[in-house]
Amino acid sequence: QLVKQSALPMLGMKYVFDFGEYCSSDQYYMQSTVDKHQDLGKLEDVEAFTSQDDSGLKALLSAVREPLRWIKQGDFEDYIKKIKQMIG
């Protein structure tokens, strides 16, 4: 629920090639975009972008992390053992 409520709107896709990048406002991966930019070399990465700068993302991450600072670190194996004991 937290992820859904705090997600930033996606503005488009960034295609990273050997020799440059191309940003598209289309929100879905498009093979036609890759084919159209073969002059930039081999496709290395595709990533969604939410804004022109990272300030919105940094603020969101900071707000999400803040409550987690106070959570006590636990032992995962111990947690699993306790669950198994509860189940029987």
N, C-alpha and C positions, 0 to 999 in steps of 0.2 A: 504494500500500500504506500509506504513511504517513497519508494522509487517512482510510482505512478504519480503521486501528488507533487513531487518536487522536480520531475523531469523538465528539462529545458526544451523548448520547441526546436526541432531540427530544421535548419535552413537549407541544407543541401549536402552534396558529397564533394570530397576533395580526392582527386586521383593523383597519386604520386608516381612519377615515372623516373627513369634513369636520369633524364636531362631536364627535368622541370615538373611543374604541377599544373593541374587544371581543376578549377572549381566550377561546379554545376549547381544550379538551383533545384535540379531534380533531386528528389529525396530517395531515389532508388538507384541501385547499381545498374549501369547501362553499358552493355557490351559495345553498343554503337559508339558511345563516347570514347571507349578505349580504342576501338578500331579507327576512329576519326583522328586520334592523336598519336599515331604510330611514329611520327617524326620525333616525338619526345623520348623514344626508346621503349624499353620493356616496362610494363606496369609493375611497380614495386609494392604499392599499398593503396588501399581505399579506406577512407575514414569519413564519418559523418561530422559535420560541423554545426554548431548551435549559434554562433555569433561571430562577428568579425574580430572580437577580442576575447580574452579569456576571463575577464572580470566577473561575468555572471556565473561562470562555472566555478571559479575560485570561491566566490561568495557562497554558492550552494554547497560545495564540498566542506567549507568551513562550518556552515550551519549544521550539516549532517554529522560531522565529526565531533562537534562540541559535546553533545550528550554522551557520546561513547567514551569520552575521556575518563568518566567516573565509573565505568564498568570494571569490576575486578577481573583480572586475568585468571583463567582457570586452567585446569588440566583436562584436556579432551578425553584421554583414556579413562581417567577417574569418572568423568561425566558419563561415559558409555557404560562403565561398570555399574554405576548407580541406577541407570535406566534399566539395565538387564535385571538387577535385583528387584526393582519395582515390578517389572513384568512377571518375574517369577521364573 
